[in-house]
Amino acid sequence: MKEFPQDVVTAPFGTWSSPLSAAEVAAGSAPIFDAAFRGEHIYFSTKVPAENSRTGLIRTSLSHPGLKEQVLPANFNIRSSVHEYGGAAWALDPSSEVIYFVNAADQRIWQIIPGKAPHALTPDTSGRIRYGDLTMTPWGLLCVREDCRSTRRERAIVLITRHGTTNVLSRHSYFMAGPRLSPDGSTLAFIGWEHPNMPWDQTSLWLIDVRTRDIPAAAVLHGHEVSLLQPEFTSDSSLVISSDHNGRWSLYSLDFEPIDCLVRDRRAAKDSEQASETAEKLEVSDLRPVLDTGGEIGGPLWQLGTTWHLGDDEEIWAHSQSDTASLIRARLPQSENGGFDKITPPGERFGSLELHDLSHSHVLLTGKSADSTGALHAVDRATGSFIEIAQERLDAHHDYYSRPSTREFGGVPVVLHPPHNPRFTAGEHELPPYVISIHGGPTGQATPDMSARSSYFTSRGIGVLEVNYGGSTGYGREWRNRLRGQWGIVDVSDTLAAVEALVAEGLADPSRIAISGASSGGWTVLSALASTEAFACGTSYFGVTDLMRFVVDTHDFEKHYIDGLVGPWPEAQDAYITRSPIRRTSDITVPVAIMQGDRDPIVPPSQAQEFVDTLELTGVEYIYRLYKGESHGFVRSETIIDSLESEFGFYADVFGIPRSATHG
């Protein structure tokens, strides 16, 4: 219900009353992770806040999206732990009613038919063997398997039959993602990479003949500082793939010799003693342009199964990302000028979107924008019209949400969430306090999406500014590579440049600016507090504090991430020491808030505890919250409520906002 103008009250920023409570922020969040068509039905996985925030599976239909049925019993929770971040943890069998999913508690693959009890497909290993990136094929379930039973992780692409028999198809790379089988079942394609690279740094495309064991690898495309993503077969001897070898991720096609010819040539070389142990070498120059939108059709592969393009014989549908997201339709065959259409949603353009599935008539995607907190949509391929299937938030106070916009401050892309409350305004000459929000990754990206978390602050009169510092994705490899070797320097200097521009435009009170971030964003928060006096305080959520401990204690996926961000160990030992916030607490002169989960395998709680102990010794004011049962990213409603209320109360105290003057 909208308020009348005469109801507007003049009150200081930070004291505004808001019905958007921390409980509503936590309980109203129901993010949609994956979705797929099966006939008339649509299935999607989503968080269930009322059931300990587990991930459930919902079935609905295109014709009656209001009718929704929970498929999984309450004691099952869909989540893969491959690479710790998981992804693509369920798949539909198009030839039956069976659904395959990874259960979080034991990491086994289970089968279920809606309305019946689930049963396990893979053996119980107490979670030590994990599965992710599930894709159903006519020959069985294709997935990435991660074996954690020894100190060195062992990964493989496996094909699991409907009866539970496991066939290993490839162990050719230490990390693997995006497995696909050709239409005739002869060729396996996947993306692989090795330490110290991350998948946005450098990957390889592998092509494997799965019908023979004596010639295991048929061909491979290695690119120097090229990130290849999401191979999709278009025939038995061609595929479409995303590559950033020209500076940003775009779509290319690759035609290769039929697998029989590649295998025959290698066998002939073997018989003549001219065989090479390596596969046939393909080159980046073999890639032919298919779709270049000017944005990025690709991104950081933190989670397996992330989809940036879908296609069939008639069309390609793609997600193109820059400061905002575009839904692209390109008809096949492509014309010489590579024409395409942008399909626009009703209302504001998307800030972010995720593609899920393609049927003969519709595209399935989730999208967020400045006037939408997120929804699952089915887009009509013929008309471009949108049908809303499900919303990602369940709250009812959208009038109190800030409408963000993209700007450029100090040469740095930012997302601005100004203070907003329909019932309040501030005095004519008063400037608002601001929280500078630092995204994680650091290869993440802040996009102009309506946000409950940001609006919790803006509806109380505290603005939020999100910074896409050098290293962020969405702006091409050159912008991403600005952080190479410069973590703790470029991210901090870009943040300061954005803050200076924010203040120079008269948008914020320079004496009341806080900085907040999670994970790698927490590192930037603490680095900034030790480098500058621009901030009145800062909040770090499970942030890195000690680089030397991080490379020892963190999980395998990110074990060598710091090699690219700072430098390899031990060559860059001095930088590891001098840049670590734990070594710089004597330079921090303002209050610090630390939020940490006690089961975090990525940034272990020892990082937070030792940092807090050092703050204690140096006399820096701080608050510390250690949450039981939480990992890298808080999911429990009670944790989200307490951390959010604690963070706001921390700012209120530092900014001098009387607690008695605040409401809600």
N, C-alpha and C positions, 0 to 999 in steps of 0.2 A: 504494500500500500504506500503510495507516494505521499509525502508531506506537503502541506500548503505553505506558500512563502511566509505567511505570518508566523508559522511555527519555527522558523529558523532563529537559532540562538547564537549570539556572539559570545565566544569563549576562547580561551587561549589554546593554541595547538597542544596536543598531547592530553588534554582534559576532556575531549569529546566523549560522550556516552555512545556506545555502539551495541546493538543486539547481536553482532557477529562475534560470538564467544569463542574461546579456544576449544571448548567442547564441540561446538558446531564445526569448526575447522577440522577437527579430528574425526568426528563421527560422520560428517557429511562427505568424506572423501571415499570415492569408489572408483579408482582408476581402472580403465579397461586396458588389459595387457595384450591380448591377441584375440582375433576373431576369424571366423571362417563360415563359408556357405556349405550346406549339404542339402541339395534339393531345395525345397521351399524353406527349410529351417536355417536359422542363423545361430551359431554358437559363439559365445565370447566368455573369456576368463576375466574376472574382476575381483577386487578386494571386497570382503564382506566385513564391514566394521563391527557389526553386532556379534560376530562369531570370532572374536580374538584376532580380527583383521586377517583371517586366512584368505587364500585365493580360491574362489569357487568357480564353477562352470555353469553358465546360464544358457538355456535354449529358448529361443523365441522364433518368430517367423517374419518374413517380409510383409505379409498381408495383415498380420495382427501383432505388431511389435509391442503392444501394451501387455500382452499375455506372456509372462516369463516363468520359466520352470528351472529350479536349481537341480542340476544333474547329479552332483557328487554328494555323498553323505557328509555330515558335519565333521566327522573325524578325519577327513582327507583334505589335503592342502596342496594345490598345484605349485610346485616350484623346483626348478633345477638348480644345482649348485656347481655345475661345470664352470670353471674359471671364477668361481664364487658368485659371479653376477648372473649366471644362468641364461635363460631365454629359450623360447620355442619349446615349452615343456609339455605340450599336448598336440595331438594330431587326430584327424578324423579318417576313418577308413571309408572311402567313397563307395566301395562295393558291399558294404554291410552296415549294420548299426553300431559297430564297435567304435569306441573312443579310447585312444591310448593316452596316458598321462604319467608324469613323474610326480611321485608323492614326496613332499618336502621332508618328512620325518625319516624315511629310509632310503630315499633316492632310487627306489626301484621303479620300473615301468609297470604300470597296472593297466588292466583292460576293464572297461565298463560298457554295458548296454543300458541306455536310459531306462529307469524303472527296475533295474536289477542290481544285485550286489556286485561290487568290483572284485576282481581277483588278480593276483600278481602274475606278470609275464616273465620277469627276470628274478634271479636268486637273491636271497637276503644276504647282504654283505655289511650290514650295520652302517650303511651310507658311505662305505669306502669305495664303491664303484658307482659312478654317477653317469647320467645320461642327459643330453640336451640337443637342441637343434633338430627336433623330431620332424621328419617328413615322410608321409605315407607314399609308397610306390606300389605298382602291381605285384612286386616280388617280396614285399614286406616293409618293415619300418626301418628307414634309414636315419642314422643319428650319429652324433659324436659321443664316444664313450671316454670317460676319464677315470683311470685307475689310481687310487690314492693309497694303495696298500703298502707302498714302499716310499722311501724318502724322495725318490725321483718320480714325478708324475708320469704316467704312460697314457698316451691318448691314441685313439684309433677311430676311423670311420667304420661303423659296423652296420650290417643288415640283419635285422631280427625277424625271423619268420613269424607267421601268425600263431605258430605252435611253440614259440619261445627259443628256437634254435638260433644261435648267434654266429654269424659269419663275418670275419674280419676282412675288410676290403682294402684298407690302406693304413700304414703307419709312417707315411713318407715325410711327415712334418711334425715338429714338436707341438705346435698349436694348429688346430684345424677348425674350419667353419664353413657353412654353406654347402654341405654335400648335396649333389644332384646326380641322378642317373639319366642317361640319354633315353629317348623314347623306345629304342629297341633293347635297352637294358645292358648294352655292351660296355658303356663308358661311364666312369665315375669322374665328375668334376668337383673340385673343392678349392677353397682358399687356404693357404698355409703360411706360417711365418715362424721365425726363430728368434730366440733371445739374441741381442737386446732390443729388437724391434717391437713396436706395438703395431696393431693392425692398420693404424692410420699413418704409420711411418713407411713400412715396406712389406708387401705380401707377394706371394707367388700363386699362380694358377696351375694346378696339377690336373692332368688327364690320365686316368688309369684304366687299363683293360681289365675288367673284373672277371673275365672268363678264363684267364690263364694265370698261372702262378710263376712261370719261368721268366716272363717278361713283365714285371710288375708295374713299371712306370712307362707309359707310352710317350708322354710329352709334358713339358713344363715351361711356363712363361715366367721368368724372373725379370723384375724391373728394378733398376737402381733408384732408390727413393721414389718408388711408385707404389701407391696403395690400390690394389685391385679388390673389388668387392662384388658379392652376390652374382655369381655366374648362373645363368638360366639357359638351358638348351632350347634352341629353336628348330633343330633337326638332329639327326644322329651324328653329324659332323660340323655343327655350327652352334654358336651360343652368343648371348648378349651379356656384357659385363660392364660394370662401372670402373673407371680408371681416372686417376688424377694426374697422369703424366703430362698433360698440357696446362697444369696449374690449378684445375678444379675438377671435382668428380663429374664426369659426363658419361654417357652411354656409348659403347662401341660394340661392334660385332667382330667375332673371330671365326673364320672358316679354317678348319684344319683337315688334314688328310683323314679319310675314314680310318677308324681304329685298326681295321684289318690290314690296311696298307702300312701303317706305322709299325705294327707288330711284325708283319712280314719282312719289312726292311731291316728291322733290328735282328730278327732271326737269321736273315741272310748274312748280315755283318758278323754275327756270332759264329756262324758256320765257317766263314772265311777268316776267322780270327781277327776281324777288324771291329769287333764290338766294343762299344763304350759302356761303362757302368752307369753312365748318366742317361737320362731320358732325352728324347728329341727336343732340341732347344727352339722355342718359339720366341719371337721378339715383339716388343711393344709396337714396332713399326708394322707388325702384322694386323694390328687393330684398325678397323675402319669406322669412322664416325657414324653414329646413328642418331644421337639426340644431344644437343648442346643448348641449354636454356638460358645460359648466362648466370644461373645459380649453381648450386651443388646438388647433384643426384647421388648422394652418398653422405656418409658421416662417420663419426667415431663408433667402432664396433665394440661397444661395451657389453652388449647382450647379444647372444646368438639369435639368429633368425630375424634380425632387423631387416625390413624390406623397404627398398627405395624405388623399385619398379616392378610392374606386373605386365604381362602381355600374352597375346595369342596371335593367330594368323592375321587378325584384322587391325589390332591397335596395340600401342604401348601406353600404359598409364604410369606416370612417374611423379615422385615427390621431389620438387626442386626447392632448395632452401637458400635464402640469403638472409636479410634482416627479418623477412617474413617468409611464409611457406606458400608455394603455389602447387595446385593440382594440375598436372599436364596431361593432355591427351594428344598423341601423335598417331595419325592413321598410317597404315601400311598398305603398299610399300611407300617408304618415305620419298618425297620429292627431292630434287637436287638442293634446294635451299633449306631442307630440313624443317619444314613448317610444322607448327603445333598450335594447339588451342589451350588457353588457360581456363579451367572450369572454376568459376567463382561461387562460393557459398552465399546464401542469403546473409545480409548483415555485413559485418567487418570481414576483411580477408583473414585467412588463417595466419596465426603466428607460428604455429607448429602443427604438424600432422604426421600420422603414421598409416601407411598402407598395410592392408591385411590380406585381402583375397579378391579374386576376379571370377565372376560367373559369366554366363553368356549374355546376361542382361544388366548386371550391376557391378559396381566397384564398392568394396567394403573398406572403410577407413575411419579413424578417429581424428578429430580436429579440434583445436582450441583457437580462440581469437580474443580480441580486446573486449568483446561483448558476450563471450561464451567461455565457461569454465571447462568445457570439453564434452564431446558427445560422440557416440558411434553413429555413423551415417552409412546408408546405402545410396550410392549415386547412380542414377539411371544413365547407362552408356549412350543411349540414343538422344535423350533430351538434356542431360546434365542437371536434372532436378535432384534435390536432396530429400531423403526420407530419414528422419531421426529414429534410430532404433533404441538407444539408451543414453542416459546422461551419466557423466562421471562425477557429478556432485549432487547431493541429495538435500541441500539446505534451501532456505527460503528468503534470504535477505540480499538479493542481488542489487537492490537499490543502494546498498552500502559498499558495493565493490567499486574499486578504482578502475578506471578505463586507461590502461597503459598505452604509451605511444613510443615509437622509435625516434631517437635523436642521435646526433653526433656531438659529443662534448670533448673539446680538446683533441680532436682528431680520432676519438675513440667511439665506436658504436655503443650506444646505451639504450636501456629501456626505462622510461620514466613513469613511475606510479605516484602522481601527486596526491596530497591529502584530499580525502573526499568523504563527506557525510551530508546527506540531504537535510539534516536537522541542525547542522552547525556551520558557522563560519568564524574566522578569526578576525582580530582587529586589523584595521586598514594597513598599518605599517609593520605588523608583526610578521616575522619570517619563521617558517616551520622548521622543526628538527627533521633530520633525515637519517635513514639507515642505508648505508652503501652495501649492497648485496653482491657477493662474489660467488659465481657459480663454480661447481666442482669440475673435475676432469683431470687436468685443467682444459681438456679438449671439449668441454661442454659449450653450451650457448644459451644465453638468456634471450627469450623471444617474447613478443608483446601479447601475452596471454592473460586473460582475467584470472587472478590468483586469490584464493581464499587466504593464504598465509600473508601475502603482501597486504591484502585488504584488512586483515586484522589490525595492522599498524596504521594504514592510511585512514581507516574509518575512525580512528582515535586521534587523528591529527598529526601523524608522523609519516612523512613521505618515504618512499623507497626508490632507490636508483640501482639498477642492475647494470653491471659493466662487462662488456665483451672485449676484454683485454687481449693483447697479442697472445696467441696460443689457442684462442677460441675457434671453433669450427663454424662453417657457414659463410666464410669470406675468402676461401681459397687457401692453397698450400702456403703461399708467401706469408699471409697473415698468421697462419698456424705455426710456421717455422720461426717466427720472431721470438718464440719462447725457447727455442733450442739453446741449451746451455745457459739460459738466462732466467730460469725459474727463481722467483724471489726478487727479481730486478725489474724485468719488463712488465710483469703483472702488477707490481707495486707502482711503478712510474706511470703506467697507463691509468690506473685507478686514481692516482693523485691528479693527473691531468684532467680527468673527468670531473673530479670533485671541485677543482679550481674553477672550471668552466661553469659548473652548477652554481657555485657561490657568486661568480662574476655576473651571472645573469640575474642575480637577486632572487633566486628561487629557494635558498636554504640559509638557515642561521649558521654561520661558520663556527660558532662556539658550541653547537649542539649537533654534531655529526658523529654517528656511530658507524662501525663497519662489522659485517657479519658474513660468515661463509661456512660451508661444510666440506669436509674431506680436504681435497687440495685447496678449496676455497678457504678453509680454516688456516692452512699454511700461509696463504696470502694475507689473511687478517693479521696473524701474529707477526709476519714479516713487516707489514705496514706499520703496526704499532711500534716496532723496534726501529723503524726508519724515519718516522716523521711525527710531528706534533699536530697533524691535521685532524686527528680523531679524538673525541672526548672519551671513547671507550671502544671495546670490541668484543665480539662473541665468536668463539670457534666451536663448531660442531665436529667432533671426531677428526680434528685436523692433525696433520703431520707436524711434529715439533722437533724431531731429531732424525736427520737423514741417515746417519750411520746406523742407528737402531732400526730404522725403517727398512733398509735394504737387507738386514738380517732377519727381521721378524715378520715382514709382510708375506703375502701369499705368492704363489708361483707366477701367476699371470702378470703381476706388476713388479716382479723381483728385479728386473733391470730397467724399469721405466725411468729411473733417475739418471741412467746413463745418458739419455737424450736430453733430459730437462736440465741437468746440472753438469754431468760429465761422468765418465766411467770411474769406478773404484779400482785401485787406489790412486790413479793418476790425478783425480780431482779431489783428493782428500782435504786440501785446504779449503776449497769451496764448500764441501760438506760440513766442515766445522764452522766456518765464518758465517754461513747463511742460515744455519739451523736456529730457529727461534729459542730453543732451550739454552743456547750459548749467548743469547742476546737479551736475557731478561733484565739485565741492569740498564738497558736502553729503553725499557718500557716504563712509562711514568703515569699511565692512566689505568683505570680498572679494567679487568678482563673477566669474561664469563666463559667457562669451559663446560661443554656438554658431551658426554661420552657413553657409549654402550659397553657393557662388560663382556660381551661375546663377539667383539669386532675382530675378524680375522685379517682385515686389510690394514687398519690403523689400530693396533692392539691397545687396550686400555693402559698399558704401562707407559705409553707416550704421554697420555694426559696426566697420569699420576705423577710422573717424574717432573713434568712441566709445572704442575701445581706445587710440588715440593720446592722447586726452585723459586717460584714466585713468593712462596712463604719466606724463604731465606732472604730474598732481596727486598721484602717489605711491600710488594705490589698488592694492592687491593684486588680481590677476586671472589667469584662464586664458582662452585664446582658441583656439577650434578652427574652422578654415575648411575646409569639406569640398568637394572637387572634384566637379563634376558634379551637385551637389544643388541643388534649387530651394526653394520655399516649403513645407517639410514634407519630412522626410527619408524616403527610400524604400529606399535600398540597405542591405542587411543589415550590411555592414561599417561604415557610418556610424552606424546605430542602435546597434550594439554599442559602438563607441568612444565615442559621445556619452553613452550611458547609464552605461558604466563610469567615464567621466571625471566625470560629474556625481556619482555615488555617492562616488568617491574624493575629490572636492572637499569634499563634506559631511563625510566621515570626518576629513579633515585639519582642517577648521574646528571640528568638534564635539569634537575630541580623541579620536577613536576610533582606537586603535592598528591600523595596517594588518596587523600580524602576528597580531592577534586576530580578524581577519575571515576568513571562508572563503567559497568559491564566488563 
